[in-house]
């Protein structure tokens, strides 16, 4: 004859299963909240991201006749509106050799009123004028024509506060795919693409591909911490090594170009060189890191007698 289990024992047996089910529901809810946060971030950033179409001339091969010295070219890149009056920052190489620049504003995503397609409405085409270009930082500033205010825009964050591991999102038009978003982290800060290069970059594993150049790299608050500029690849595609110009450098260049049309830099006329272990050994230096003044330009500020006397021993 079977005996019924006490009610307290039944409840004790069911309690762990119920707790596990509730924990699973809590995890699903947390993931849903995280996904909603990412969607809200994309909705905030995308209206300020533009696609840039460039038509211009490039050096030809010149093998047939003089008319072959120049050839027509077209290219596509990305940019971000940083001022509601229509000032856009992008990469200098995006607008290199441009004779005509057109900008496609972000489209209204999702079905519009009375529409049945999820593709949404196409964005608006605008002409753009190149305000200025700075080749040292590979940055350029454009002014959208026909606008003096009211455009969606993003703010620049503090790239000095970014650390390895910071969550970031890259926006742009990789391979011409308008207004795409990818996610990753900052892999490293203050990267040089070439030895002795004066420009430094944020390194990220957020996928960046051709066409992403000029788009913003934003943090979890939607602030621009970099401008996507380059990728390091052996195959030509993304391999998780992308580079973005830090926002503090972007701010310096953007404000000067918008105000004066060019970037003004001070110069002391001293040439610095990175200290390597080989250099430290050859010069019998006390350490194998840092920089050393390897030369001084004659007639420059650092080469003047007063400047030489002021240099510490």
Secondary structure, DSSP 8 states (H G I E B T S, - for coil): ------HHHHHHHHHHHHHHHHHHHHHHHHHHHHHHHHHHHHHHHHTTEEEEEEEEEEE---SS-GGGGEEEEEEEEEEEEEETTTEEEEEGGGSTTEEEEEEE---B-S--TT---TT-B---EEEEEEEEEETTTTEEEEEETT-SS------B--GGG--TT-EEEEEE-GGG-TTEEEEEEEEEEEE-SSTT-S--EEEE-S---TT-TT-EEE-TTS-EEEEEEEE--SSSS--S-EEEEEHHHHHHHHHHHHHHSS-------EEEEE--HHHHHHTT-S-SSSEEEEEE-TTSGGGSHHHHHHS--
